[in-house]
Amino acid sequence: MGNGHYGRAAELLEQVFRIDEETLASEDPDRLASQHKLAEAYIGMGNGHYGRAAELLEQVFRIEENILAPDDSNRIISQQLLEEVRRRIEAENDAESASASGETT
């Protein structure tokens, strides 16, 4: 899926998520699934979008920590994806820092 497709998916999933926020409880499995899919779309969009993905996944994981067993596959997947996004954010920040320091010398 090209970057543009992820962008379009994110637009549509944002609409779904807004509706879910208004109509479903925060711990509703359908709402959590929509939020998770939205985060995946932002990850697919790449650099510059990882922050939004992390924000969404942090919300999902906090809820899943309270309602799912530690060995639940959904909880584990959310945790692993959140850790991966945090690594990507760190790499993105490192690249920006290296680029900025290279420009000033």
N, C-alpha and C positions, 0 to 999 in steps of 0.2 A: 504494500500500500504506500503510495507516494505521500510526501509531506502534506500536500494539499488535501488529500483524502482524510488524513488525520485531523486537519484543521476543520474540515466540514463535519467530520464525526464529532469533534469537540463541541462545535456550535450546536448540533442537534442534541448531544448528550447533556449539555448545559441546560437546554430547555427541559429535557426530561427530568433532570435533577432538581430544577426549580419547582417543577410540579410536584415531584416526590417530597420535597421539603415542606410544601404546603399541605400535602394530603396524607403523608405517611409518618409514623413515629420514627424517631432517629435510629432506633434499633431494628426497624423492619428489614427483613432480608432483601426485599426488592429494592428498597432505597439504598442499602449498603452495596448491592450489586451494581446499581446505576452509578453510584459514586466511584466505585472501583473501576468500572469501565471508562468513566470520564477521565480518571487519573491515567489509565492506560493510553487514552487518546493523546493526552498532553505529553506523556513519555514518548509516544511515537512522533510527535512534532519536533522533539529534540531540544537542542540548546535554547535557553531562554524560557522554556516552559516547564522545566523540572520543579521550580518552586511551587507552582500551582498544583502539580501532581503530588508533591510531598505534602502540601497542606491538606489535600483531599484524603490521601492515604493515612495521614496522622489521625484525622477524624475517624476514619473507618477503623483503624487499628485500636484506638482508645475505646471505641464502643465494643469491638470484638473481644478485647481483653476482659470486659465486664460481663459479656453474655455467652462467650464460647469457651470451651475447655482449652487448656494450653496445647493439646495435641490435635485440635480441630484443623482440618486441612485449609479451610478458608482463612482462619487466623494466621496460620503459618505462611500461607501465600502472601497475605497482606504485609506481614512483618518482613518477609524476604524482599518483596518489591519495594517497600519503604526503605529498607537498608540500601538497596541498589540505587534508588533515586538519590538518596543522600550522598552516596559515593559519586554519582554523576554530577551533582551540584558541587561537591568538593573539587572534582576534576575541572569543572567549568570555571570555578573561581580561581583555581591554580593557573589555568590557561590565561584567564583575563589578567591576573597579576603578572604573569611572565610577559604578556604582551605589553602591559602598561610599563613595566620596568625596562623593557627593550626600547620603548618609544622615548623614554626620558634620557637614555644614555647617548 
